[in-house]
Amino acid sequence: MDKLTELRELKAEFNDLLYLDEERACDLYNTDTKDEAIALLHEHIDTLIVEIDLATEEEEIRRAKESDDMPWIDPAFRTMADFDRMRV
């Protein structure tokens, strides 16, 4: 299961948890209070969001490297303007 699907399912589970009574929530999540169950799910959701953000950043970096717009420019130069100044 991909992380976005897992996040959607956790969000739905979280929304369902909000409407459960205290006793049922404690039984389902093996906690002493409903607030503990909510905190557990909230932590899991936050962790998943961080993992998705990191994976997205890594994918963007990988794509940028693959589709290098100007592969002929020396990587020592940050911009085309820096490269042009050196040539003059």
TACOR-V981477 format. One line per field, one symbol per residue. burial: I if it has 24 or more other C-alpha atoms within 12 Angstrom, else O. A space follows every 50 residues. Layout:
burial=???
//
This chain:
burial=OOOOOOIOOIOOIIOOIOOOOOOOIOOOOOOOOIOOIIOIIOOOIOOIOO OOOOOOOOOOOOOOOOOOOOOOOOOOOOOOOOOOOOOO
//
